[in-house]
C-alpha cells in the first residue's frame, strides 16, 4: 500500500493552543522590530559559526554599532561569546542550553534513541532523525557509525527538503501541487550535478519513493555521499519526521540499496509504533 498523499501537513483536528485568536495577527503592531533584528543577527552568526564584527555587519547589511550592541546584550546572557585574541564572535553556551530544551520536550527524540542505535548497527552507517522545518529538514539526533569515513549531521543542522533523504521521504507524502508550491517559493540550488532541481524529475522521484516505501538521495547534496530514509508517523497518521542512514557511495553500493531501504523502513515503522502510531503499510 502506498503512502497517503496530503495537501495539509497538519490534521484538521489540530488546533493552535496557548494563545487567543487575536494573537495570530503578525502585523507590525504585534512584532518587536528590535528583537526581530537581534534574532536575525544571532541566527546569521550561527550560520557563520564565527565572525568578526565587520564580517557580521557586512553579511547583514547593518551598521557595526547596531550589531555590536546586540552582540554585547546577548553576551550578558551567554548567548554569544567573544574571543579577544582573534577578535571573533560566536554563538555561546546559553543559546545551546535554551535550544536543548526543545529537544528535551520532544518525546520523539528520546524514544528514537534505541531505534537510531539499532539502525546504525544493522547498516553500519550513521543513522539520523529529522523533522520538517519550513522548506528544510532539521536534524535532531544521530547515532554515528564507527567507520572513519562517515556522514555527520550534528543536531541543529538544516538541509533543503528537495536535496535530503528525510526531506524527500516527507515530500513524497505531499501532493504534486504542494511540492510545486514549495519549489516556487524558494531558491533552488544545484548543490551537485545530481541535485533534482527540475520539478518533473523531483515529482517522478517522489512517486518512486512512495511506491517502494523509502527515499534515496543519490549524491544530491554532497558528492560521494548517499542517504536512504523513511517517514515516521504519529497517532493521527501525520508524518512528523523521518529516520535515515547516510554514508559514502563506496559502502552504500547499488546492490545494497534495496536491503538497506527495507531496514530503514522497518525501523521507521518501529519508531512509529513506539510513538503510538500505525505505519501506513499496516493500515
C-alpha positions as semicolon CSV with decimal commas, in nm:
position;residue;x (nm);y (nm);z (nm)
1;X;0,000;0,000;0,000
2;X;0,138;0,339;-0,099
3;X;0,170;0,622;0,149
4;X;-0,122;0,867;0,167
5;X;-0,070;1,197;-0,011
6;X;-0,189;1,516;0,157
7;X;-0,218;1,887;0,082
8;X;-0,215;1,970;0,453
9;X;0,069;1,864;0,684
10;X;-0,143;1,930;0,993
11;X;-0,452;1,732;1,083
12;X;-0,776;1,930;1,072
13;X;-0,826;1,819;1,431
14;X;-0,509;2,002;1,536
15;X;-0,576;2,346;1,679
16;X;-0,341;2,616;1,799
17;X;-0,346;2,639;2,176
18;X;-0,190;2,867;2,433
19;X;-0,285;3,200;2,277
20;X;-0,600;3,398;2,198
21;X;-0,714;3,413;1,837
22;X;-0,625;3,782;1,820
23;X;-0,262;3,699;1,886
24;X;-0,231;3,532;1,549
25;X;-0,210;3,880;1,398
26;X;0,151;3,923;1,283
27;X;0,123;4,279;1,155
28;X;0,379;4,539;1,259
29;X;0,198;4,646;1,576
30;X;0,231;4,291;1,713
31;X;0,604;4,247;1,645
32;X;0,907;4,391;1,823
33;X;1,132;4,509;1,543
34;X;1,444;4,542;1,757
35;X;1,400;4,188;1,888
36;X;1,338;4,060;1,538
37;X;1,660;4,228;1,421
38;X;1,854;4,086;1,715
39;X;1,738;3,732;1,647
40;X;1,835;3,771;1,281
41;X;2,185;3,867;1,395
42;X;2,210;3,566;1,627
43;X;2,082;3,332;1,355
44;X;2,331;3,464;1,097
45;X;2,616;3,435;1,348
46;X;2,515;3,071;1,399
47;X;2,525;3,013;1,024
48;X;2,871;3,169;1,001
49;X;2,993;2,978;1,313
50;X;3,224;3,266;1,396
51;X;3,280;3,614;1,258
52;X;3,441;3,949;1,326
53;X;3,213;4,243;1,390
54;X;3,279;4,384;1,043
55;X;3,217;4,047;0,874
56;X;2,885;4,000;1,051
57;X;2,777;4,360;0,991
58;X;2,859;4,328;0,622
59;X;2,672;3,998;0,591
60;X;2,361;4,155;0,745
61;X;2,397;4,499;0,579
62;X;2,363;4,659;0,922
63;X;2,578;4,915;1,099
64;X;2,860;4,782;1,319
65;X;2,732;4,990;1,611
66;X;2,388;4,826;1,598
67;X;2,531;4,476;1,562
68;X;2,778;4,538;1,845
69;X;2,502;4,644;2,085
70;X;2,306;4,330;2,004
71;X;2,609;4,103;2,044
72;X;2,706;4,251;2,382
73;X;2,346;4,222;2,504
74;X;2,341;3,855;2,407
75;X;2,685;3,813;2,566
76;X;2,543;3,921;2,902
77;X;2,313;3,617;2,881
78;X;2,582;3,381;2,743
79;X;2,407;3,368;2,406
80;X;2,722;3,495;2,236
81;X;3,093;3,471;2,312
82;X;3,382;3,697;2,213
83;X;3,740;3,584;2,159
84;X;3,954;3,893;2,228
85;X;4,269;3,734;2,087
86;X;4,118;3,656;1,747
87;X;3,856;3,935;1,762
88;X;3,575;3,700;1,659
89;X;3,223;3,642;1,789
90;X;3,044;3,307;1,809
91;X;2,721;3,163;1,949
92;X;2,750;3,096;2,322
93;X;2,651;2,815;2,557
94;X;2,337;3,000;2,664
95;X;2,188;2,967;2,316
96;X;2,269;2,596;2,315
97;X;2,112;2,538;2,657
98;X;1,795;2,719;2,553
99;X;1,778;2,529;2,225
100;X;1,841;2,199;2,402
101;X;1,513;2,247;2,590
102;X;1,336;2,193;2,258
103;X;1,500;1,851;2,231
104;X;1,414;1,765;2,591
105;X;1,048;1,840;2,540
106;X;1,032;1,625;2,229
107;X;0,949;1,269;2,330
108;X;1,028;1,161;1,974
109;X;1,397;1,245;2,024
110;X;1,424;1,038;2,340
111;X;1,220;0,747;2,207
112;X;1,415;0,745;1,883
113;X;1,749;0,677;2,053
114;X;1,729;0,296;2,059
115;X;1,594;0,293;1,703
116;X;1,883;0,508;1,581
117;X;2,126;0,278;1,755
118;X;1,973;-0,035;1,603
119;X;1,962;0,126;1,260
120;X;2,329;0,221;1,283
121;X;2,427;-0,128;1,397
122;X;2,221;-0,304;1,130
123;X;2,358;-0,094;0,842
124;X;2,695;0,011;0,990
125;X;2,620;0,364;0,872
126;X;2,533;0,685;1,056
127;X;2,162;0,696;1,147
128;X;1,973;1,028;1,164
129;X;1,646;1,165;1,299
130;X;1,499;1,477;1,139
131;X;1,179;1,678;1,108
132;X;1,044;1,928;0,857
133;X;1,123;2,289;0,942
134;X;0,967;2,512;0,678
135;X;1,132;2,422;0,347
136;X;1,416;2,242;0,523
137;X;1,490;1,931;0,726
138;X;1,609;1,999;1,080
139;X;1,830;1,720;1,214
140;X;1,756;1,645;1,580
141;X;1,969;1,344;1,668
142;X;2,201;1,081;1,525
143;X;2,393;0,766;1,603
144;X;2,735;0,773;1,438
145;X;2,897;0,476;1,270
146;X;3,241;0,367;1,385
147;X;3,385;0,392;1,033
148;X;3,649;0,661;0,991
149;X;3,475;0,796;0,677
150;X;3,119;0,882;0,769
151;X;2,841;1,134;0,730
152;X;2,797;1,387;1,009
153;X;2,481;1,592;1,072
154;X;2,503;1,739;1,423
155;X;2,173;1,839;1,592
156;X;2,061;2,173;1,455
157;X;2,189;2,111;1,102
158;X;1,939;2,204;0,831
159;X;1,919;2,087;0,470
160;X;1,673;2,169;0,188
161;X;1,397;1,911;0,169
162;X;1,440;1,857;-0,205
163;X;1,807;1,759;-0,155
164;X;1,771;1,543;0,154
165;X;1,677;1,179;0,212
166;X;1,442;1,262;0,501
167;X;1,315;1,565;0,313
168;X;1,219;1,359;0,008
169;X;1,061;1,093;0,229
170;X;0,833;1,365;0,368
171;X;0,776;1,539;0,033
172;X;0,656;1,206;-0,108
173;X;0,355;1,242;0,123
174;X;0,268;1,581;-0,024
175;X;0,051;1,642;-0,329
176;X;0,223;1,748;-0,651
177;X;0,057;2,087;-0,620
178;X;0,205;2,143;-0,275
179;X;0,551;2,026;-0,381
180;X;0,547;2,265;-0,678
181;X;0,441;2,549;-0,448
182;X;0,736;2,477;-0,219
183;X;0,980;2,478;-0,510
184;X;0,832;2,801;-0,648
185;X;0,864;2,975;-0,311
186;X;1,236;2,915;-0,259
187;X;1,565;2,944;-0,440
188;X;1,655;2,601;-0,578
189;X;2,028;2,544;-0,550
190;X;2,225;2,300;-0,766
191;X;2,446;2,150;-0,494
192;X;2,585;1,877;-0,720
193;X;2,530;1,751;-1,073
194;X;2,281;1,501;-0,923
195;X;2,057;1,756;-0,745
196;X;1,695;1,731;-0,863
197;X;1,621;2,094;-0,944
198;X;1,363;2,016;-1,213
199;X;1,005;1,981;-1,083
200;X;0,923;1,695;-1,320
201;X;1,232;1,497;-1,219
202;X;1,161;1,551;-0,848
203;X;0,795;1,451;-0,893
204;X;0,900;1,127;-1,063
205;X;1,150;1,056;-0,786
206;X;0,884;1,113;-0,519
207;X;0,648;0,873;-0,697
208;X;0,918;0,604;-0,681
209;X;0,969;0,685;-0,314
210;X;0,601;0,629;-0,236
211;X;0,594;0,301;-0,427
212;X;0,895;0,142;-0,253
213;X;0,847;0,295;0,093
214;X;1,179;0,476;0,126
215;X;1,363;0,766;-0,037
216;X;1,708;0,762;-0,193
217;X;1,942;1,063;-0,201
218;X;2,199;0,979;-0,469
219;X;2,474;1,236;-0,402
220;X;2,219;1,515;-0,440
221;X;2,357;1,733;-0,159
222;X;2,714;1,609;-0,124
223;X;2,927;1,429;-0,383
224;X;3,031;1,086;-0,262
225;X;2,751;1,056;-0,004
226;X;2,424;0,866;-0,028
227;X;2,123;0,866;0,203
228;X;1,819;0,638;0,244
229;X;1,521;0,749;0,453
230;X;1,164;0,667;0,557
231;X;0,896;0,871;0,737
232;X;0,774;0,839;1,095
233;X;0,404;0,889;1,176
234;X;0,219;0,997;1,490
235;X;-0,108;0,867;1,638
236;X;-0,305;1,083;1,394
237;X;-0,136;0,933;1,090
238;X;0,059;1,254;1,025
239;X;0,425;1,230;0,919
240;X;0,615;1,406;1,197
241;X;0,970;1,326;1,087
242;X;1,192;1,061;0,940
243;X;1,479;0,823;1,001
244;X;1,770;0,790;0,761
245;X;2,113;0,642;0,717
246;X;2,393;0,828;0,542
247;X;2,727;0,706;0,417
248;X;2,977;0,703;0,131
249;X;2,900;0,558;-0,211
250;X;3,182;0,309;-0,161
251;X;2,980;0,139;0,115
252;X;2,621;0,217;0,009
253;X;2,663;0,044;-0,324
254;X;2,385;-0,013;-0,577
255;X;2,339;-0,375;-0,476
256;X;2,283;-0,275;-0,111
257;X;2,021;-0,003;-0,165
258;X;1,716;-0,229;-0,159
259;X;1,827;-0,420;0,151
260;X;1,920;-0,105;0,340
261;X;1,592;0,057;0,231
262;X;1,397;-0,230;0,385
263;X;1,591;-0,195;0,711
264;X;1,535;0,182;0,729
265;X;1,164;0,145;0,650
266;X;1,128;-0,128;0,914
267;X;1,298;0,081;1,184
268;X;1,094;0,391;1,093
269;X;0,778;0,180;1,125
270;X;0,904;0,051;1,461
271;X;0,954;0,409;1,585
272;X;0,606;0,495;1,458
273;X;0,463;0,215;1,671
274;X;0,673;0,330;1,969
275;X;0,507;0,671;1,937
276;X;0,163;0,510;1,929
277;X;0,114;0,543;1,555
278;X;0,032;0,289;1,290
279;X;0,257;0,261;0,982
280;X;0,060;0,312;0,658
281;X;0,159;-0,037;0,538
282;X;-0,028;-0,179;0,835
283;X;-0,348;0,027;0,795
